[in-house]
């Protein structure tokens, strides 16, 4: 099987790359981490215009999806540029609402999905087994929670909790709120949405790892010891080669999962991409030396994302368990 993108898919990725480069995302991330969502919301609107979120929304609700391959292309770019905000959670919310509509619960989908598709609104959510915190609840338009078999619009959120990545702003949701749907359909939709969140996070992690490797390769070509660029040292070459192999091994698993969208394939992509990104972060930190620890260096924006993305929406052990539990073909 060949995992080559079509010309249209590759062009879509290039257009996103150009847009995000022009947006100066490092400054957007720093503002987001400081609690200023204005630059991030402006970038969100541009991503909506580019069609990023419509990829997860069915055509019946003003989207063009679901298109998993294109979604993977988009989220790799979002990871490469360290885009902040509940991007994964918005996609997961779209998946949850669309799945509910398939069970006859069209009310929430008609009400919320059109705005999510265009980028006019954002969403964050908590799901059973997905962790107790809602990402960026302070800036999301919609805050959804699933408890048991009930889907609700949460009435608010609590205090900000610390995260390894300051741009990942974590909040506990408050109980209660408007009931949107209930019953077995909610349970099934929540499981479906969690899988889509894991898939999008895998793509985001892969993009983060690629950015870390690219920045490290550029740095070792400039940094010198004993009058020679350290990129010429054999040990450095081996470390970078190992990092590249890990990322390149994760890429076909991600796009293979985009074609099948089975739980086991998504889990395999998630654990592989997450571990590869974390390895890229450790390589980047070691080869940058002491300067790699500084917050002033833009590299820190990606370094701090690698570990949280590795564990978000499916820890390595949880993903491995799903892969091992999958029936043998």
Buried (B, 14 or more C-beta within 10 A) or exposed (E): EEEEBEEEBEEBBEEBBEBBEEBEBBEBBBBBBEEEBEBBBEBBEBBBEBBBBBBBBBEEBBBBBBBBBBBBBBBBBBBBBBBBBBBBBBBBBBBBBBBBBBBEBBEBBEBBBBBBBBBEBBBBBBBEEBEEBBBBBEBBBBBBBBBEBBBBBBEEBEEBEEBEBBBBBBBBBBEEBEEBBBEEBBBBBBBBBBBBBBBBBBBBBBBBBBBBBBBBBEBBEEBEEEEEBBBEBEEBEEBBEEBBEBBEEBBBBBBBBBEEBBBBBBBBBBBBBBBBBBBBBBBBBEBBEEEBEEEEBBBBBBBBBBBBBBBBBBBBEBBBBBBEEBEEE
